[in-house]
Amino acid sequence: MLRHLWNVAKSRWRNTGRCLAIPTIVVGIAPRLPVAGEEPGRPPAKSHEDRLVEERGELMRQLAAGYQAESKDAGFPERLEPKPIFRYSDPARGTIAASLWRLGSEGRPKAILAMELNRSALKSPAVMYEYSSLTATPFSLTSREMRWSPAGTLYKFKPLPDMRMPEKTAPRRLIQMRDAANRFSCSEIDKKERCELRLLSQPIHRYKPAGGESADGAMFLFVFGTNPEVVLFLESDGTDWTYAAGRMTGAETVTMTLDGKTAWDGPPVESGPESPYTGSATSIVIPGFTREGNELAE
């Protein structure tokens, strides 16, 4: 059943034209003028769309708060962090609102959870999940819909060549990591269609791994639109630099290059509650949509 859910949920409508470039349009915003009858000094009433954004965000927060982590490792985090580290949407594929959550407040996260509110993933509104383990420590993550007990992690850190010693200050180390991230390129192939993924210029999360005073770490994303497809970790222990990558996509083939040479190939997806990377989907009512997936009138 999970394999079927995975195929349905992760197909993401990759049809003809999926990889067409989307032009960016910059529009100037005029100052807001007072509306007749509006009281001076009071904040304007929220629009219908703004209210839906808040309601969908609150729904995802409640779902994330429902997860409980367990491990025999002392000090292992028990809950997902209360705020997402990244928000995105993908209306062309039916994803109305989505977010990434991390397990662990200090150091490298223990796991990443992606959550997407999709209007038609199961031929009706559903919440789609992706689970990715970042630790070899045994643990389980449980909600009402899923019990995930990954057998390790697929992330393997490798030396990052041609890097200077980490700078002394965090802002300068960020420049180093951004420059290093730009040395990577990433693409995926699904249904014989190749798509080049775009690197977000800023990391979505910064943390301090174990190591010396200049130890630093960051999570970068390669995206389609704003939808995460590959996660890139860059880390330093204060002396040396390493990197690791992992998939956030069900595409058949995912490849990353470093300075033009292959640096990582995404392993095949192996669904299941013990897989280090897997997914699930369950029906849900999304604010602004009927149970059948039709948009509600304002």
KANOR-V225525 format. One record per residue. RES is the residue in one letter. PSI is psi in degrees with one decimal (999 if undefined). Layout:
res=RES psi=PSI
res=RES psi=PSI
This chain:
res=M psi=-40.8
res=L psi=-37.3
res=R psi=-42.4
res=H psi=-44.7
res=L psi=-40.8
res=W psi=-47.5
res=N psi=-39.3
res=V psi=-48.7
res=A psi=-35.8
res=K psi=1.2
res=S psi=-35.6
res=R psi=30.4
res=W psi=44.9
res=R psi=76.5
res=N psi=-171.9
res=T psi=134.1
res=G psi=6.9
res=R psi=-36.4
res=C psi=16.2
res=L psi=138.5
res=A psi=141.5
res=I psi=116.9
res=P psi=146.5
res=T psi=128.9
res=I psi=123.3
res=V psi=124.3
res=V psi=131.1
res=G psi=142.6
res=I psi=120.8
res=A psi=152.0
res=P psi=142.7
res=R psi=130.6
res=L psi=148.2
res=P psi=144.0
res=V psi=142.1
res=A psi=130.3
res=G psi=-5.3
res=E psi=134.4
res=E psi=128.4
res=P psi=142.3
res=G psi=-13.6
res=R psi=140.6
res=P psi=144.2
res=P psi=151.5
res=A psi=143.8
res=K psi=142.5
res=S psi=166.1
res=H psi=-42.7
res=E psi=-40.0
res=D psi=-40.5
res=R psi=-39.8
res=L psi=-40.3
res=V psi=-44.2
res=E psi=-42.6
res=E psi=-40.1
res=R psi=-37.9
res=G psi=-41.0
res=E psi=-38.0
res=L psi=-45.3
res=M psi=-36.9
res=R psi=-41.1
res=Q psi=-40.2
res=L psi=-43.0
res=A psi=-37.8
res=A psi=-17.0
res=G psi=-2.7
res=Y psi=138.4
res=Q psi=127.4
res=A psi=144.1
res=E psi=141.6
res=S psi=151.5
res=K psi=-10.6
res=D psi=121.7
res=A psi=135.2
res=G psi=3.9
res=F psi=135.1
res=P psi=143.1
res=E psi=-18.6
res=R psi=154.3
res=L psi=151.0
res=E psi=145.3
res=P psi=-14.8
res=K psi=141.1
res=P psi=154.6
res=I psi=-9.7
res=F psi=139.7
res=R psi=144.8
res=Y psi=175.4
res=S psi=165.7
res=D psi=69.2
res=P psi=-32.9
res=A psi=-27.3
res=R psi=9.3
res=G psi=-1.0
res=T psi=111.9
res=I psi=-40.0
res=A psi=146.4
res=A psi=161.1
res=S psi=157.2
res=L psi=136.8
res=W psi=150.2
res=R psi=149.3
res=L psi=110.5
res=G psi=130.5
res=S psi=-18.4
res=E psi=143.6
res=G psi=-165.7
res=R psi=134.8
res=P psi=152.7
res=K psi=-27.3
res=A psi=161.0
res=I psi=136.6
res=L psi=123.1
res=A psi=138.0
res=M psi=125.2
res=E psi=128.4
res=L psi=111.0
res=N psi=133.4
res=R psi=-15.2
res=S psi=22.5
res=A psi=-35.6
res=L psi=33.7
res=K psi=17.6
res=S psi=167.6
res=P psi=139.4
res=A psi=160.2
res=V psi=127.1
res=M psi=135.1
res=Y psi=147.5
res=E psi=132.7
res=Y psi=130.1
res=S psi=118.2
res=S psi=140.3
res=L psi=11.6
res=T psi=151.1
res=A psi=-7.9
res=T psi=127.9
res=P psi=135.6
res=F psi=170.5
res=S psi=149.4
res=L psi=119.9
res=T psi=138.3
res=S psi=-174.5
res=R psi=-26.6
res=E psi=-20.1
res=M psi=141.3
res=R psi=114.1
res=W psi=122.9
res=S psi=79.7
res=P psi=141.3
res=A psi=71.0
res=G psi=-154.4
res=T psi=154.3
res=L psi=-5.6
res=Y psi=123.9
res=K psi=114.8
res=F psi=136.2
res=K psi=155.2
res=P psi=139.6
res=L psi=108.9
res=P psi=164.5
res=D psi=44.3
res=M psi=137.2
res=R psi=163.7
res=M psi=145.9
res=P psi=137.3
res=E psi=163.1
res=K psi=-27.3
res=T psi=151.0
res=A psi=-43.0
res=P psi=-38.9
res=R psi=-31.9
res=R psi=-33.3
res=L psi=-41.2
res=I psi=-43.5
res=Q psi=-45.4
res=M psi=-37.4
res=R psi=-41.3
res=D psi=-40.7
res=A psi=-41.9
res=A psi=-33.9
res=N psi=-10.6
res=R psi=-13.5
res=F psi=148.5
res=S psi=155.0
res=C psi=141.7
res=S psi=161.4
res=E psi=154.7
res=I psi=125.1
res=D psi=127.3
res=K psi=44.1
res=K psi=13.5
res=E psi=124.8
res=R psi=138.2
res=C psi=126.8
res=E psi=130.1
res=L psi=153.8
res=R psi=133.6
res=L psi=128.1
res=L psi=132.5
res=S psi=-24.6
res=Q psi=141.6
res=P psi=149.5
res=I psi=-13.9
res=H psi=140.0
res=R psi=139.7
res=Y psi=168.1
res=K psi=108.4
res=P psi=174.8
res=A psi=143.8
res=G psi=-161.3
res=G psi=-170.5
res=E psi=-32.2
res=S psi=14.2
res=A psi=140.6
res=D psi=155.1
res=G psi=153.1
res=A psi=150.0
res=M psi=123.1
res=F psi=156.7
res=L psi=139.4
res=F psi=128.4
res=V psi=159.1
res=F psi=111.5
res=G psi=-108.4
res=T psi=6.9
res=N psi=118.8
res=P psi=131.6
res=E psi=-32.8
res=V psi=139.0
res=V psi=132.7
res=L psi=123.1
res=F psi=134.2
res=L psi=130.1
res=E psi=151.7
res=S psi=139.8
res=D psi=10.0
res=G psi=-13.3
res=T psi=-54.6
res=D psi=158.5
res=W psi=142.1
res=T psi=166.0
res=Y psi=159.0
res=A psi=153.6
res=A psi=155.7
res=G psi=152.9
res=R psi=147.5
res=M psi=39.0
res=T psi=149.2
res=G psi=13.0
res=A psi=148.7
res=E psi=-41.8
res=T psi=132.2
res=V psi=128.8
res=T psi=138.8
res=M psi=137.2
res=T psi=153.1
res=L psi=117.7
res=D psi=37.1
res=G psi=-3.2
res=K psi=144.4
res=T psi=126.8
res=A psi=-21.7
res=W psi=137.4
res=D psi=127.2
res=G psi=126.2
res=P psi=158.5
res=P psi=147.9
res=V psi=127.7
res=E psi=97.0
res=S psi=153.9
res=G psi=155.7
res=P psi=-10.1
res=E psi=1.6
res=S psi=137.0
res=P psi=-21.9
res=Y psi=118.0
res=T psi=-176.7
res=G psi=166.3
res=S psi=167.6
res=A psi=145.9
res=T psi=146.9
res=S psi=147.0
res=I psi=157.2
res=V psi=120.3
res=I psi=127.6
res=P psi=130.3
res=G psi=-3.0
res=F psi=149.8
res=T psi=173.1
res=R psi=-18.8
res=E psi=-6.4
res=G psi=8.0
res=N psi=140.3
res=E psi=132.8
res=L psi=143.3
res=A psi=151.8
res=E psi=999
